[in-house]
Amino acid sequence: MMKKETDILIIGAGPVGLFTVFEAGLLGLDCVLIDNLDKIGGQCSELYPEKPIYDIPGVANQTAQEHVDALLEQIKPFDYEVFLNERVEKIDEISEEDINSWKVTTSEGKEFIAKSIFIAAGAGSFEPRRPPNIENPDRFLEQGVSYSVRSKEKFRDKNLLIFGGGDSALDWTVELSDIAKSIKLVHRRDEFRGAPNTEAQMRELVNEGKVELKTPYVIENLIGKEKVTGVELKNFETKVIEEVQADELLFLFGLNKKLGPISEWGLDMSNKKISVDTEKFETSTKGIFAVGDINDYPGKLDLILCGFHETTLAVQEAYRRSNPGERVPFGYTTSNTKLQKKLGVTD
Ligand SMILES: Cc1cc2nc3c(=O)[nH]c(=O)nc-3n(C[C@H](O)[C@H](O)[C@H](O)COP(=O)(O)OP(=O)(O)OC[C@H]3O[C@@H](n4cnc5c(N)ncnc54)[C@H](O)[C@@H]3O)c2cc1C
């Protein structure tokens, strides 16, 4: 398999990972961004897309999703690639010369070679919550059990059970109602935490007979040998258990933040975060940097603007690693003619 080579491999496509691409791009460095979520934007997009942020310098207010969109617009001129739905699992040193480099392996088995690694992993990777009381539901992973929708086609003409009471469960019930053969939405009570408008759409589909709403039910058991063939559902009030047939189960119970494999990479940690210096924001291992919420140093604040400062300084060292012996060029963006050309700006 071909390994992709890059100057900087960034673990985490939150705001700080995205701004790293900008600072790296100014210095002519290319980047690969990897995130185990199915979307770009880290906490901003996953946890509070519609909340306004007031402390981005020079921007009076912007919703978190608008902030992510603006960061994406800002990095358009630069050379980067994004890989979503993949968790970085392993980091191996592949040369022990003065300037070492790294081989990075993801959960999908992809390999990358990078001169520098930037861990911009926030509070760790977001992991889907598993159904409670079910022993090892992952034994059926991709064999009838899913925690996100990577491709709607997977559910075409299938008998689908969706579990959950939030936005994702409601959104996907509505979205997949035309694709699946049948949909049952299962929730422990007849109240939902999602957008009222989407809940109304879901209830309309129930009235039209396109969706069956099963409340108040909880999952009791998975049925199947190699593949899921159904579930046992317990009525939360009567405690009666019934068997329901299904081809696909989609559990949308929200996300947990987990440090995940980061704690196995041999880096010095404090308070479940990665210790860094405040000159280069380098970890205890040369060539591995930690920026944004994931790092720890005296006075650290978990704010986006602090992450931007950290990564700006860390990228200086990444430049030295990719261009040994060269002075890091310094210039204001106001006089960066190359950038202006790429953006099509003329006087
Ligand atoms: C409700 C709320 C309101 C907030 N309001 C503000 C505010 O007003 N102003 C402000 O400055 N800050 C605010 N914050 C904090 C701000 O969102 C964080 O400081 C910011 O998101 C940190 O950015 P980051 O890029 O470091 O990490 P994150 O945004 O956490 O992104 C990290 C990404 O890394 C991924 N990742 C982790 N491990 C791996 C791995 N092994 N492989 C692949 N991917 C991985 C994660 O899935 C995640 O997507 C708020 C936070 C919350 C929850």
PDBQT file of the ligand as one rigid body, heavy atoms in Angstrom, charges set to zero:
ROOT
HETATM    1  C1  LIG A 401     -20.361  24.269  24.968  1.00  0.00    +0.000 C 
HETATM    2  C2  LIG A 401     -18.980  24.813  24.716  1.00  0.00    +0.000 A 
HETATM    3  C3  LIG A 401     -18.816  26.172  24.502  1.00  0.00    +0.000 A 
HETATM    4  C4  LIG A 401     -17.524  26.686  24.244  1.00  0.00    +0.000 A 
HETATM    5  N1  LIG A 401     -17.393  28.044  24.033  1.00  0.00    +0.000 NA
HETATM    6  C5  LIG A 401     -16.163  28.557  23.741  1.00  0.00    +0.000 A 
HETATM    7  C6  LIG A 401     -15.976  29.950  23.488  1.00  0.00    +0.000 A 
HETATM    8  O1  LIG A 401     -16.923  30.735  23.544  1.00  0.00    +0.000 OA
HETATM    9  N2  LIG A 401     -14.722  30.394  23.194  1.00  0.00    +0.000 N 
HETATM   10  C7  LIG A 401     -13.635  29.555  23.139  1.00  0.00    +0.000 A 
HETATM   11  O2  LIG A 401     -12.519  30.000  22.848  1.00  0.00    +0.000 OA
HETATM   12  N3  LIG A 401     -13.773  28.215  23.395  1.00  0.00    +0.000 NA
HETATM   13  C8  LIG A 401     -14.995  27.708  23.683  1.00  0.00    +0.000 A 
HETATM   14  N4  LIG A 401     -15.128  26.366  23.960  1.00  0.00    +0.000 N 
HETATM   15  C9  LIG A 401     -13.920  25.534  23.954  1.00  0.00    +0.000 C 
HETATM   16  C10 LIG A 401     -13.470  25.251  22.523  1.00  0.00    +0.000 C 
HETATM   17  O3  LIG A 401     -14.505  24.596  21.802  1.00  0.00    +0.000 OA
HETATM   18  C11 LIG A 401     -12.209  24.390  22.560  1.00  0.00    +0.000 C 
HETATM   19  O4  LIG A 401     -11.209  25.149  23.206  1.00  0.00    +0.000 OA
HETATM   20  C12 LIG A 401     -11.772  24.041  21.150  1.00  0.00    +0.000 C 
HETATM   21  O5  LIG A 401     -12.734  23.270  20.470  1.00  0.00    +0.000 OA
HETATM   22  C13 LIG A 401     -10.450  23.266  21.182  1.00  0.00    +0.000 C 
HETATM   23  O6  LIG A 401     -10.092  23.017  19.868  1.00  0.00    +0.000 OA
HETATM   24  P1  LIG A 401      -9.110  21.818  19.500  1.00  0.00    +0.000 P 
HETATM   25  O7  LIG A 401      -8.914  21.947  18.019  1.00  0.00    +0.000 OA
HETATM   26  O8  LIG A 401      -7.947  21.875  20.413  1.00  0.00    +0.000 OA
HETATM   27  O9  LIG A 401      -9.890  20.476  19.866  1.00  0.00    +0.000 OA
HETATM   28  P2  LIG A 401     -11.363  19.907  19.547  1.00  0.00    +0.000 P 
HETATM   29  O10 LIG A 401     -12.288  20.955  19.072  1.00  0.00    +0.000 OA
HETATM   30  O11 LIG A 401     -11.746  19.140  20.772  1.00  0.00    +0.000 OA
HETATM   31  O12 LIG A 401     -11.102  18.886  18.354  1.00  0.00    +0.000 OA
HETATM   32  C14 LIG A 401     -10.300  17.762  18.554  1.00  0.00    +0.000 C 
HETATM   33  C15 LIG A 401     -10.634  16.708  17.510  1.00  0.00    +0.000 C 
HETATM   34  O13 LIG A 401      -9.643  15.672  17.575  1.00  0.00    +0.000 OA
HETATM   35  C16 LIG A 401     -10.251  14.435  17.306  1.00  0.00    +0.000 C 
HETATM   36  N5  LIG A 401      -9.395  13.351  17.821  1.00  0.00    +0.000 N 
HETATM   37  C17 LIG A 401      -8.980  13.135  19.105  1.00  0.00    +0.000 A 
HETATM   38  N6  LIG A 401      -8.182  12.040  19.183  1.00  0.00    +0.000 NA
HETATM   39  C18 LIG A 401      -8.087  11.563  17.930  1.00  0.00    +0.000 A 
HETATM   40  C19 LIG A 401      -7.423  10.447  17.354  1.00  0.00    +0.000 A 
HETATM   41  N7  LIG A 401      -6.657   9.602  18.074  1.00  0.00    +0.000 N 
HETATM   42  N8  LIG A 401      -7.556  10.221  16.020  1.00  0.00    +0.000 NA
HETATM   43  C20 LIG A 401      -8.331  11.047  15.238  1.00  0.00    +0.000 A 
HETATM   44  N9  LIG A 401      -8.977  12.133  15.743  1.00  0.00    +0.000 NA
HETATM   45  C21 LIG A 401      -8.866  12.378  17.061  1.00  0.00    +0.000 A 
HETATM   46  C22 LIG A 401     -11.604  14.561  18.023  1.00  0.00    +0.000 C 
HETATM   47  O14 LIG A 401     -12.561  13.648  17.496  1.00  0.00    +0.000 OA
HETATM   48  C23 LIG A 401     -11.975  16.031  17.743  1.00  0.00    +0.000 C 
HETATM   49  O15 LIG A 401     -12.783  16.164  16.588  1.00  0.00    +0.000 OA
HETATM   50  C24 LIG A 401     -16.389  25.833  24.231  1.00  0.00    +0.000 A 
HETATM   51  C25 LIG A 401     -16.572  24.456  24.442  1.00  0.00    +0.000 A 
HETATM   52  C26 LIG A 401     -17.842  23.936  24.678  1.00  0.00    +0.000 A 
HETATM   53  C27 LIG A 401     -18.013  22.465  24.911  1.00  0.00    +0.000 C 
ENDROOT
TORSDOF 0
